[in-house]
Amino acid sequence: MSLRITDLGPARATPPAMSVVLSTYNQPAWLRKALLGYAHQTFRDFEVVVADDGSKDETREMIEALAADYPVPLRHVWHPDNGFQKCEILNRASEAARADYLVFSDGDCIPRADFLAVHHELREPGRFLSGGYVKLPMSTSLAIDEANIAAGDFARPEWLRANGCSPSEVSRKLKVSGRWAWFWDQLSTAKASWNGHNASGWKADLLRVNGFDTRMQYGGQDREFGERMENAGIKGKRIRYRAVCVHLDHKRGYATRESIERNRAIRAETRRTRSTRAAEGLVR
């Protein structure tokens, strides 16, 4: 079986302003929480494209059940499980996305209610946006339910502290807003890198750099994509304190020393040659 694309949720006649490309693999409970987060966004002109790296039927069944009352179009882009092939499925999902502007995140990240509004407001030609996230412990990840997501509790420091987060785990990103969030973005020394959990850019720019490099498995593959964007003159813009999602805890059994070392070598070559196009990406 090859690529499978399933259209769910409400149909629309015209392309949306933005497409959310959401990667997942066999985490239906976490993906459901992420999808519920997008159902409660203040910005509404978007679609969600689930980039599924070969999940079992449980994920498909969850998406189909949720889609019955979902407020925006939902596309499920799936290919058979062939090991860690996130870059490949992100490329296929990006092709399937109908908007000119793409927001990327992971199916274990719940977006704050203003997440897409910030990405839409701050997008600009020749730039990509580099957002932030807050890691949660497992106890808090499990405590978040549909009511918490609808109310926005999962992004409130007081709720997080009452549900398993230590004071040090409640990031400043969730404590500032408005001009203070802008101030901390200017003050931050973190590089405006392409972060797979929270980044956005123009589809035309993704096509220009030939998408994600499918030679890469886990370990810096998102950063390498951003480095090629930078090489092509598409500069990162830091919005770590303005666009925030929370990251649910999970194991990373797919992380191997071999894949990390191979990816480091590819990234080093990208930086050395100032490469702008993936050797094996959207087009091989």
C-alpha positions in Angstrom: 0.0 0.0 0.0 1.3 3.5 -0.9 0.4 7.0 0.2 -3.2 7.4 1.5 -4.9 10.8 1.8 -8.3 11.0 3.5 -10.3 14.2 3.6 -12.4 14.6 6.8 -14.2 17.4 8.6 -16.1 20.2 6.9 -15.4 20.9 3.2 -14.5 24.3 1.9 -14.5 25.7 -1.7 -11.4 27.9 -1.3 -8.0 27.3 0.2 -7.5 28.4 3.8 -5.1 31.1 4.9 -2.9 28.5 6.7 -2.3 24.8 6.8 -1.1 23.1 10.0 1.1 20.1 9.2 1.1 17.9 12.3 3.4 14.9 12.5 2.4 11.7 14.4 3.3 8.1 14.9 1.3 5.7 17.1 0.3 8.2 19.7 -3.4 8.5 19.3 -4.1 9.8 22.8 -1.6 12.6 22.5 -2.6 13.4 18.9 -6.2 13.7 20.0 -5.2 16.3 22.7 -3.2 18.2 20.1 -6.1 18.2 17.6 -8.5 19.4 20.3 -6.1 22.3 20.9 -6.5 23.3 17.2 -10.3 23.0 17.5 -10.1 25.9 20.1 -8.0 28.4 18.3 -9.0 32.1 18.1 -7.9 32.1 14.5 -10.2 30.0 12.4 -9.1 30.2 8.7 -7.0 27.1 8.5 -6.9 23.3 7.9 -5.1 20.5 9.7 -3.0 18.0 7.7 -1.9 15.1 9.8 1.4 13.7 8.6 1.2 10.1 9.8 4.4 8.1 9.6 2.7 4.7 9.5 0.5 4.5 12.6 -1.8 1.6 13.2 -5.6 1.7 12.7 -6.2 3.1 16.2 -4.9 6.5 15.1 -7.1 6.5 11.9 -10.1 5.5 13.9 -9.5 8.3 16.5 -9.2 10.9 13.7 -12.3 9.7 11.9 -14.3 9.8 15.2 -13.0 13.3 16.1 -13.6 14.6 12.5 -17.4 14.2 12.9 -17.6 17.5 14.9 -14.3 19.1 13.9 -14.6 22.8 13.1 -12.1 23.0 10.3 -11.0 20.7 7.4 -8.9 17.7 8.4 -6.7 15.7 6.1 -5.0 12.4 7.1 -1.9 11.8 5.1 -0.6 8.3 5.8 2.1 6.0 4.4 3.1 2.4 5.6 5.4 2.0 8.5 9.0 1.7 7.2 10.9 2.9 10.3 11.4 6.5 11.2 10.5 8.4 8.0 9.2 11.7 9.4 10.9 13.7 6.7 9.2 11.7 3.9 5.7 12.0 5.4 6.2 15.7 6.1 7.1 16.2 2.4 4.0 14.3 1.3 1.8 16.2 3.8 3.2 19.5 2.7 2.3 18.7 -0.9 -1.2 17.9 0.2 -1.6 21.1 2.1 -3.9 23.6 0.3 -2.7 26.9 1.9 0.2 29.1 0.8 1.5 29.3 4.4 2.3 26.2 6.5 2.6 25.9 10.2 4.5 22.8 11.5 4.2 21.1 14.8 4.0 17.6 16.3 1.1 15.5 17.4 2.4 15.5 21.0 2.2 19.3 21.3 -1.0 21.2 22.3 -1.1 24.8 21.0 -2.2 27.7 23.2 -5.4 29.3 21.9 -3.6 32.2 20.3 -1.0 30.0 18.6 -2.2 30.3 15.0 -3.2 33.9 15.4 0.4 34.8 16.3 1.8 32.8 13.4 -0.7 34.5 11.0 0.0 38.0 12.3 3.8 37.8 12.3 4.4 36.0 9.0 6.2 38.0 6.4 7.9 37.4 3.0 11.4 36.1 3.1 11.2 34.8 6.7 10.3 31.7 8.6 9.0 31.9 12.2 10.7 30.0 15.1 8.3 29.4 18.0 8.7 27.9 21.5 7.4 25.1 23.6 7.2 24.0 27.2 8.0 20.4 28.2 5.6 18.8 30.7 6.2 15.8 32.9 4.2 12.7 32.4 1.9 13.3 35.3 0.7 16.6 33.9 0.5 15.3 30.4 -1.9 12.6 31.6 -3.9 15.0 33.6 -4.8 17.2 30.7 -8.3 16.4 29.4 -10.8 17.8 26.9 -12.3 20.3 29.4 -8.8 21.6 30.3 -8.0 22.1 26.7 -11.3 23.9 25.9 -10.7 26.2 28.9 -7.1 26.8 28.2 -6.0 25.5 31.6 -3.1 23.5 30.2 -1.3 26.7 29.4 -1.9 28.4 32.8 0.9 28.4 35.3 -1.3 28.0 38.3 -3.1 24.9 36.8 0.2 23.3 35.8 1.7 23.8 39.3 -1.5 22.2 40.8 -1.2 19.2 38.4 2.3 17.9 38.7 4.6 20.7 37.4 7.4 22.0 39.6 7.9 25.7 39.7 11.0 25.3 37.5 9.0 23.4 34.9 6.6 26.2 34.4 8.4 28.3 31.8 8.4 32.0 31.6 6.9 31.5 28.1 3.6 30.9 29.8 3.9 33.8 32.2 4.3 36.7 29.8 2.1 38.1 27.1 1.7 41.2 24.8 4.7 43.6 24.9 6.4 41.5 27.6 6.4 38.5 25.3 7.8 40.7 22.5 10.5 42.0 24.9 11.6 38.5 25.9 11.8 37.5 22.3 14.2 40.4 21.6 16.2 39.6 24.8 16.6 35.9 24.1 19.9 34.6 22.8 18.4 31.4 21.4 18.9 31.1 17.6 15.8 31.5 15.5 16.1 27.9 14.2 13.5 25.7 12.5 11.9 23.8 15.3 9.7 20.8 14.3 7.4 21.4 17.2 6.7 25.0 16.4 7.7 26.7 13.1 6.1 28.2 10.1 6.9 29.4 6.6 5.7 29.9 3.1 5.0 26.8 1.0 6.9 28.4 -1.9 10.0 28.6 0.2 9.7 24.9 1.2 9.5 24.0 -2.4 12.5 26.2 -3.2 14.7 24.2 -0.8 13.2 20.9 -1.9 11.5 20.1 1.4 12.9 17.9 4.1 15.9 15.6 3.4 14.6 12.1 3.5 18.1 10.6 4.1 17.7 11.9 7.7 16.0 10.1 10.5 15.8 11.3 14.2 18.3 13.9 15.4 18.4 17.5 14.0 16.5 16.9 10.8 14.3 19.9 11.4 17.3 22.1 12.1 19.0 21.0 8.8 15.9 22.1 6.9 16.1 25.5 8.6 19.8 25.8 7.8 19.0 25.3 4.1 16.3 28.0 4.3 18.9 30.3 5.8 21.4 29.5 3.1 18.7 30.4 0.5 18.2 33.8 2.1 15.1 32.9 4.1 15.9 34.2 7.6 14.5 32.9 10.9 12.4 35.2 13.1 12.2 34.4 16.8 8.7 34.1 18.4 9.5 31.7 21.2 7.6 33.8 23.8 4.7 34.8 21.6 3.7 31.5 19.9 3.7 28.7 22.5 2.7 25.1 22.7 3.1 22.5 25.5 4.9 19.3 24.8 3.5 16.1 26.3 5.9 13.6 27.7 6.8 10.3 25.9 9.6 7.9 25.3 11.9 8.2 22.2 12.7 4.6 21.3 13.5 5.7 17.7 16.5 7.8 18.8 19.7 5.9 17.9 23.3 6.8 18.0 23.7 5.8 14.3 20.9 8.1 13.1 22.1 11.0 15.2 25.7 10.7 13.9 24.5 10.3 10.3 22.4 13.4 10.6 25.3 15.4 12.1 27.4 14.6 9.1 24.6 15.7 6.7 24.2 18.9 8.7 27.9 19.6 8.6 27.9 19.1 4.8 24.9 21.5 4.5 26.8 24.2 6.4 30.1 23.6 4.6 28.7 23.7 1.1 26.0 26.4 1.9 23.5 24.0 0.3 20.0 25.2 -0.4 18.3 22.1 -1.7 17.8 18.7 -0.1 19.8 16.0 -1.9 16.8 13.7 -1.5 13.7 15.7 -0.7 10.4 16.4 -2.4 12.1 15.8 -5.7 14.8 13.2 -5.8 
